[in-house]
Amino acid sequence: MKLRANVVFQIGSKIFGYFQRYSALSLSVVQNLLRFRNHLFLVLANAHKGQHPPALSVVRRHRQREHTRWGNSSPLPHTGANLKPALRCLEKTSMAELRAKEKNLCREMVLIANVSDYEELAKQKLPKMVYDFYASGAEDQWTLKENREAFSRILFRPRALIDVSHIDMSMSVLGYKISMPIMVAPTALHKLAHPEGELASARASAAAGTIMTLSSWSSCSIEEVKSTGAGIRFFQLSVYKDRNLVQQLVRRAEKAGYKAIALTVDAPRLGRRESDIRKQVFTLPQNVVLKSFEGLDLGSMDKTNASGLAAYVASQVDSSLSWKDFKWLQTTTRLPILVKGVITAEDARIATECGFAGIIMSNHGGRQLDYLPATISCLEEVVREVKGRVPVFLDGGIRRGTDVFKALALGASGVFIGRPLLFALAVDGEAGVRNALQMLRDELEIAMALSGCASLKEITRDHVSTESDRIRRSRL
Ligand SMILES: Cc1cc2nc3c(=O)[nH]c(=O)nc-3n(C[C@H](O)[C@H](O)[C@H](O)COP(=O)(O)O)c2cc1C
């Protein structure tokens, strides 16, 4: 009986999830499905007389999911040892609210056609403080906007009548084969978006066959992310004043099977993000800590008058870090080290001479120094300087497969995505991140087909024209 109830519950939940996600159901169908699902809950509880640990864990898991999906505004009953009353209470008190929210969710889900759609939904769903922390840029946010706008000034020069019946977008990064040139940038504190945090992002990245870069300021630890299973992962390093601590972090990443270190060099101090400063409240909720630092007394931030994160960075991060420290960093690990945050030919030359294994061109998504040019606008200068000695990657403002194509055409070996994946995580957890990566992949595939490129190496500089190309041509 217990086994049957469990199986029925699992199947019922799966069917419900499927319909909810993939079809625009009428409200009455959704309501009936909801009733059916809640009924299964009760059957399960009865079967176990509310005392069975596996049943308890299924219900707890479900309860947590509901909590995430509907936000904190719909308090669900506490699930104690005796499930039955708790579940009856769930049935009675939450139904109306669930129905209304389910209706909205169904409407929303069918509206997602590209990764930017997730941002609007995440804005409705996340607490304002968290949305602003994710979305905002520094000061006037000029660079934040320019990261997007610069892509819109690059146009296509497609070639016709080329066999594009099979598109291959697989490639290698530092010797590791990945399914597409689209990777996951390091972003802090995924648990602010979703209770599964970086674990969900790691599973989604592995499922997409691509690389995830874990932030030093992740809310799941280096080891927890490893425990999600196979997947190629890089570790983003912020260098703290305490070098022993840095060494420990790097060694932990290496031991946990991460494949490279991405050293962030554009954040010796945190840029002024005025939305954080105005509200004067950016502190972590109690259940979110900088998990890789837990137990080292550096996992939490104090409340301060300005942004808690900025104060934390100012007190912990080593702003004296310089190129010469690279040699020391190399002594701490056998892993290849990428430099993240370079945008000029001068720095690209030094990085290559120092022995960095690759360059991630980044202006931190417009969150650090405002009035930096868009990364895509600096790409050719860096690629020209590096001359293929190390791979050059790029992040900042990539929201479309066409943006990825443009970056590849201008010489990038691949790109990293930041905010869109955070917003997708907030809206639909692991499934959201998977879907966002899949949409970018699909868009890139179409862009390649319509430009006449069947593989990544067929994408050339001649497939796009920049503003300066057009000015040059008009003068001829
Ligand atoms: C909320 C947020 C947190 C970030 N945290 C980090 C971080 O911990 N370390 C880091 O090197 N970069 C961090 N970044 C920068 C990203 O790695 C990446 O450079 C940027 O998000 C790319 O721009 P995009 O968001 O427009 O894709 C963060 C960006 C955002 C939006």
The ligand as an SDF file (V2000), in Angstrom:
LIG
                    3D

 31 33  0  0  0  0  0  0  0  0999 V2000
   24.8570   39.1630   -9.3440 C   0  0  0  0  0  0  0  0  0  0  0  0
   26.2280   39.0270   -9.9270 C   0  0  0  0  0  0  0  0  0  0  0  0
   27.2380   38.4770   -9.1530 C   0  0  0  0  0  0  0  0  0  0  0  0
   28.5160   38.3260   -9.7090 C   0  0  0  0  0  0  0  0  0  0  0  0
   29.4770   37.7350   -8.9460 N   0  0  0  0  0  0  0  0  0  0  0  0
   30.7210   37.5770   -9.4570 C   0  0  0  0  0  0  0  0  0  0  0  0
   31.7340   36.9370   -8.7060 C   0  0  0  0  0  0  0  0  0  0  0  0
   31.5110   36.4890   -7.5840 O   0  0  0  0  0  0  0  0  0  0  0  0
   32.9680   36.8470   -9.2640 N   0  0  0  0  0  0  0  0  0  0  0  0
   33.2460   37.3100  -10.5240 C   0  0  0  0  0  0  0  0  0  0  0  0
   34.3800   37.2070  -10.9850 O   0  0  0  0  0  0  0  0  0  0  0  0
   32.2910   37.8970  -11.2750 N   0  0  0  0  0  0  0  0  0  0  0  0
   31.0420   38.0320  -10.7760 C   0  0  0  0  0  0  0  0  0  0  0  0
   30.0700   38.6190  -11.5460 N   0  0  0  0  0  0  0  0  0  0  0  0
   30.3680   39.0280  -12.9220 C   0  0  0  0  0  0  0  0  0  0  0  0
   30.0700   37.8800  -13.8760 C   0  0  0  0  0  0  0  0  0  0  0  0
   31.0060   36.8430  -13.7350 O   0  0  0  0  0  0  0  0  0  0  0  0
   30.0940   38.3200  -15.3460 C   0  0  0  0  0  0  0  0  0  0  0  0
   31.3060   38.9740  -15.5820 O   0  0  0  0  0  0  0  0  0  0  0  0
   28.9260   39.2210  -15.7400 C   0  0  0  0  0  0  0  0  0  0  0  0
   27.7510   38.8630  -15.0510 O   0  0  0  0  0  0  0  0  0  0  0  0
   28.6930   39.1200  -17.2400 C   0  0  0  0  0  0  0  0  0  0  0  0
   27.7160   40.0040  -17.6570 O   0  0  0  0  0  0  0  0  0  0  0  0
   26.1760   39.6140  -17.9090 P   0  0  0  0  0  0  0  0  0  0  0  0
   25.5560   39.5060  -16.5480 O   0  0  0  0  0  0  0  0  0  0  0  0
   25.6730   40.7690  -18.6930 O   0  0  0  0  0  0  0  0  0  0  0  0
   26.1430   38.3000  -18.6730 O   0  0  0  0  0  0  0  0  0  0  0  0
   28.7870   38.7700  -11.0250 C   0  0  0  0  0  0  0  0  0  0  0  0
   27.7550   39.3120  -11.7950 C   0  0  0  0  0  0  0  0  0  0  0  0
   26.4910   39.4300  -11.2650 C   0  0  0  0  0  0  0  0  0  0  0  0
   25.4040   40.0010  -12.1130 C   0  0  0  0  0  0  0  0  0  0  0  0
  1  2  1  0
  2  3  1  0
  2 30  2  0
  3  4  2  0
  4  5  1  0
  4 28  1  0
  5  6  2  0
  6  7  1  0
  6 13  1  0
  7  8  2  0
  7  9  1  0
  9 10  1  0
 10 11  2  0
 10 12  1  0
 12 13  2  0
 13 14  1  0
 14 15  1  0
 14 28  1  0
 15 16  1  0
 16 17  1  0
 16 18  1  0
 18 19  1  0
 18 20  1  0
 20 21  1  0
 20 22  1  0
 22 23  1  0
 23 24  1  0
 24 25  2  0
 24 26  1  0
 24 27  1  0
 28 29  2  0
 29 30  1  0
 30 31  1  0
M  END
$$$$
